[in-house]
């Protein structure tokens, strides 16, 4: 008898062979898992830890004492014996402005004062001889006082031609040079006192009442890798309606690495809360995910976790583990899911 093999029969035979091959492959995989070598590991526990809820805000390092130097009179700058970075002492000359007109006014006021005094002296002598009236003497006394006040005014204006340092510090900015025209209110220099720094930052309005003068906060300056403790010196009692924040100032200790204008991070420690943690070595990163191996019945079981804050020797676990579970803390980089383990 002849057997006719149709295309449908051929398809059924090939499908059966394919399924048979898959079953053998799966069986072989199961045998491979059962023959995985036993790995020696160290373990740790998932523990609860009291953690501070911390909020980090940005700030700027500033000098506590700083000033923008400008002129009080108009005139060309004839001398500026300082440069950027120059250290100056209080009273030292910063800028000298030409003041020819004011000098002439001083001479004129001085001459008028001398004339007023001579007239007064003459009338006083005449009054002693009953040759003058008291009213005339009093009028000349008033004239002399007016002339004296005018003279003192011109002297003061002449002193404004020499701009001196209001305190000991360092020149941080220079807005003008010799030959430039100085006008009242136009900035010429910026000067700051050294080794007396603070951090200016803005805190959210919801935290204003939790910050008090004298509180100590951690300040980190990333550019120099320096962490210092700042003391709250000023707290604004009101919030900015546009940003919903309030400015505070923190005094920080002097350090040769710190400079005005540096970027800083201020940590605000808020209410405490409990959190789950594991040894830092228990968390293994791969790609954008993080995994932890949990020991169950002598085997390593893979868990994907979501981590939070990291300390010196621990990592916060936000999800993926339960308290008191045993995790692999050493020898976990080459582990496979389901691999037998033995604790050292």
MARTOR-589492 format. One line per 3 residues: number of its first residue (from 0); for each residue x, y, z of C-alpha. Coordinates in steps of 0.02 Angstrom, whole numbers, plus 50000, padded with zeros to 5 digits. Each point is the difference from the previous one (the first is absolute). Example, Ala and Ser with C-alpha at 12.3 -4.5 7.8 and 13.67 -1.06 7.14 Angstrom:
# residues 2
0> 50615/49775/50390 ~ 50069/50172/49967 .
END
This chain:
# residues 344
0> 50000/50000/50000 ~ 50064/50168/49953 ~ 50001/50141/50130 .
3> 49973/50172/49930 ~ 50091/50137/50094 ~ 49909/50164/49983 .
6> 50071/50174/50047 ~ 49889/50003/50154 ~ 50076/49839/50063 .
9> 50174/50067/49974 ~ 49955/50158/50102 ~ 49934/49894/50145 .
12> 50158/49894/50003 ~ 50114/50153/50000 ~ 49898/50084/50139 .
15> 50016/49844/50107 ~ 50188/49995/49975 ~ 50014/50184/50047 .
18> 49900/49978/50161 ~ 50102/49846/50045 ~ 50160/50101/49979 .
21> 49935/50139/50112 ~ 49957/49876/50138 ~ 50175/49928/49993 .
24> 50076/50174/50007 ~ 49895/50046/50151 ~ 50045/49838/50087 .
27> 50182/50034/49967 ~ 49985/50175/50072 ~ 49921/49931/50158 .
30> 50142/49877/50018 ~ 50127/50142/49979 ~ 49917/50100/50141 .
33> 50006/49849/50114 ~ 50186/49978/49965 ~ 50051/50182/50037 .
36> 50148/50004/50119 ~ 49972/50053/50179 ~ 50064/50177/50031 .
39> 50076/50060/50162 ~ 49923/50164/50057 ~ 49986/50117/50147 .
42> 49830/50062/50053 ~ 49914/50143/50089 ~ 49826/50044/50060 .
45> 49867/50119/49940 ~ 49982/50116/50150 ~ 49897/50149/50050 .
48> 50096/50159/50033 ~ 49951/50171/50062 ~ 50033/50119/49856 .
51> 49982/50187/49989 ~ 49891/50069/49864 ~ 50123/50121/49920 .
54> 49968/50140/49878 ~ 50144/50074/49902 ~ 49994/50180/49938 .
57> 50126/50102/49903 ~ 50088/50156/50059 ~ 50145/50119/49966 .
60> 50155/50039/50102 ~ 50012/50187/50036 ~ 50105/50117/50104 .
63> 49913/50060/50157 ~ 50076/50174/49979 ~ 50002/50065/49821 .
66> 49983/50170/49918 ~ 49978/50076/49829 ~ 50112/50152/49989 .
69> 49937/50149/49900 ~ 50040/50186/49988 ~ 49907/50143/50081 .
72> 50062/50131/49877 ~ 50027/50010/49813 ~ 50173/50004/49923 .
75> 50130/49901/49905 ~ 50093/49864/50091 ~ 50182/50052/50016 .
78> 50062/49857/50112 ~ 49946/49823/50041 ~ 50142/49911/50091 .
81> 49907/49833/50018 ~ 49963/49852/49887 ~ 49889/49847/50008 .
84> 50054/49896/50150 ~ 50090/50144/50085 ~ 49991/49992/50189 .
87> 49969/50170/50078 ~ 49993/50066/50177 ~ 49866/50112/50072 .
90> 50031/50181/49946 ~ 50117/49953/49857 ~ 49978/50097/49837 .
93> 49896/49910/49867 ~ 49957/50137/49874 ~ 50050/50182/49978 .
96> 49890/50117/49896 ~ 50050/50166/49923 ~ 49918/50142/50095 .
99> 50065/50165/49930 ~ 49831/50087/50012 ~ 49975/49945/50179 .
102> 50175/50060/50046 ~ 49956/50172/49931 ~ 49838/49998/50100 .
105> 50100/49962/50156 ~ 50114/50149/49970 ~ 49850/50112/49969 .
108> 49909/49940/50156 ~ 50157/50023/50103 ~ 50021/50180/49941 .
111> 49819/50040/50038 ~ 50018/49926/50174 ~ 50155/50103/50036 .
114> 49912/50158/49939 ~ 49848/49963/50108 ~ 50110/49975/50152 .
117> 50092/50166/49970 ~ 49837/50094/49982 ~ 49935/49922/50160 .
120> 50159/50042/50095 ~ 49993/50182/49942 ~ 49819/50021/50053 .
123> 50033/49919/50169 ~ 50140/50125/50032 ~ 49885/50141/49948 .
126> 49864/49935/50114 ~ 50120/50011/50147 ~ 50020/50185/49957 .
129> 49812/50021/49979 ~ 50030/50034/49816 ~ 49897/49852/49939 .
132> 49835/49923/50042 ~ 49973/49826/50075 ~ 49884/49959/49854 .
135> 50140/50031/49875 ~ 50120/49889/50100 ~ 49870/49860/50010 .
138> 49970/50013/49812 ~ 50187/49983/49966 ~ 50011/49852/50121 .
141> 49865/49911/49898 ~ 50093/50041/49839 ~ 50161/49928/50072 .
144> 49912/49840/50052 ~ 49923/49981/49826 ~ 50171/50026/49919 .
147> 50079/49873/50117 ~ 49866/49871/49957 ~ 50027/50030/49813 .
150> 50187/49977/50023 ~ 49977/49835/50094 ~ 49883/49941/49861 .
153> 50129/50031/49865 ~ 50135/49915/50104 ~ 49888/49847/50017 .
156> 49967/49998/49814 ~ 50186/50008/49967 ~ 50027/49850/50114 .
159> 49878/49902/49891 ~ 50129/50011/49861 ~ 50099/49867/50094 .
162> 49903/49837/50017 ~ 50071/49890/50137 ~ 49965/49823/50059 .
165> 49860/49993/50130 ~ 50072/49841/50076 ~ 50143/49879/49979 .
168> 49967/49878/49858 ~ 50034/49946/49822 ~ 49949/50079/49835 .
171> 49883/49878/49911 ~ 49940/50105/49854 ~ 50065/50150/49904 .
174> 49876/50100/49897 ~ 50107/50149/49949 ~ 50177/50049/49952 .
177> 50109/50154/50000 ~ 49928/50132/49883 ~ 49820/49942/50017 .
180> 49869/50125/50056 ~ 49938/49968/50176 ~ 49823/50055/50038 .
183> 49899/49990/50162 ~ 49925/49826/50021 ~ 50103/49919/49861 .
186> 50090/49844/50069 ~ 50189/50009/49997 ~ 50055/49849/50103 .
189> 49933/49858/50106 ~ 50089/49955/50160 ~ 49969/49855/50119 .
192> 50067/49954/50170 ~ 50097/49836/49996 ~ 49980/49851/50117 .
195> 49825/50053/50050 ~ 49880/49903/49890 ~ 49819/49948/50000 .
198> 49882/49897/49892 ~ 49843/50083/49933 ~ 49859/49882/49953 .
201> 49811/49997/49983 ~ 49896/49873/50093 ~ 49822/49945/49955 .
204> 49866/50096/50092 ~ 49936/49839/50081 ~ 50164/49984/50094 .
207> 50020/50179/50063 ~ 49932/49961/50173 ~ 50117/49851/50017 .
210> 50158/50103/49979 ~ 50058/50107/50146 ~ 50147/50116/50029 .
213> 50146/49900/50069 ~ 49953/49835/49915 ~ 50145/49903/49925 .
216> 49983/49934/49822 ~ 50117/49902/49888 ~ 50072/50098/49854 .
219> 50088/49915/49854 ~ 50103/50097/49871 ~ 50018/49883/49848 .
222> 50135/50100/49908 ~ 50127/49967/50137 ~ 49921/49844/50077 .
225> 49985/50084/50169 ~ 49866/49966/50131 ~ 49981/50122/50144 .
228> 49872/50037/50134 ~ 49908/50164/49982 ~ 49911/50096/50137 .
231> 49838/50090/49957 ~ 50032/50186/50028 ~ 49846/50078/49921 .
234> 49827/49933/49955 ~ 49875/50101/49901 ~ 49830/50005/50086 .
237> 49908/50014/49835 ~ 49998/49903/49836 ~ 50020/50067/49823 .
240> 49826/49987/49920 ~ 50074/49964/49828 ~ 50118/49858/50048 .
243> 49915/49944/50163 ~ 50168/49998/50087 ~ 50084/50096/50140 .
246> 50185/50049/50005 ~ 50113/49944/50142 ~ 50184/50033/50035 .
249> 50120/49873/50075 ~ 50169/50049/50070 ~ 50135/49874/49952 .
252> 50177/49980/50068 ~ 50145/50072/49902 ~ 50094/49884/49882 .
255> 50134/50040/49870 ~ 49901/49900/49870 ~ 49844/50107/50016 .
258> 49968/50148/49887 ~ 49856/50120/49983 ~ 49880/49949/49861 .
261> 50025/49812/50015 ~ 49851/49884/49980 ~ 49945/49910/50159 .
264> 49873/49870/50054 ~ 49912/50016/50169 ~ 49920/49847/50081 .
267> 49843/50025/50103 ~ 49966/49854/50118 ~ 49813/49980/50025 .
270> 49894/49874/50096 ~ 50073/49826/50034 ~ 49925/49842/49923 .
273> 50035/49813/49995 ~ 50071/49924/49841 ~ 50064/49829/49943 .
276> 50186/49986/49967 ~ 50123/49868/49940 ~ 50191/49997/49999 .
279> 50064/50106/49858 ~ 50090/49851/49922 ~ 49836/49905/49983 .
282> 49937/50110/49858 ~ 50068/49960/49826 ~ 49966/50120/49857 .
285> 49975/49942/49822 ~ 49944/50124/49869 ~ 49869/50116/50072 .
288> 49940/49870/50126 ~ 50062/49936/50168 ~ 49989/49824/50067 .
291> 50021/49909/50164 ~ 50015/49813/50031 ~ 49896/49930/50143 .
294> 50048/49832/50079 ~ 49848/49884/50006 ~ 50018/49812/50040 .
297> 50185/50004/49960 ~ 49981/50082/49831 ~ 50026/50177/49935 .
300> 49840/50079/49937 ~ 50010/50158/49893 ~ 49900/50153/50053 .
303> 49988/50165/49908 ~ 50000/50145/50124 ~ 49976/50188/50002 .
306> 50128/50091/50108 ~ 50000/50167/50090 ~ 50129/50092/50105 .
309> 50173/49925/50021 ~ 50106/50007/50156 ~ 50179/49950/50032 .
312> 49960/49815/50019 ~ 49816/49980/49957 ~ 49872/50036/49864 .
315> 49818/50042/50028 ~ 49877/49879/49917 ~ 49837/50079/49944 .
318> 49922/49842/49925 ~ 50041/49819/49958 ~ 50049/49930/50171 .
321> 49922/49960/50168 ~ 50070/50025/50175 ~ 50108/49859/50070 .
324> 50033/49920/49830 ~ 50176/49934/49975 ~ 50094/50080/49855 .
327> 50166/49956/49920 ~ 50126/50134/50046 ~ 50158/49920/49929 .
330> 50035/49890/49849 ~ 49843/50058/49912 ~ 50067/50071/49836 .
333> 50008/49832/49909 ~ 49847/49919/50080 ~ 49856/49932/49897 .
336> 49819/49990/50050 ~ 49970/49832/50086 ~ 50185/49961/50026 .
339> 50038/49903/50162 ~ 50099/50099/50128 ~ 50092/49963/50160 .
342> 50027/50134/50131 ~ 50179/50025/50054 .
END
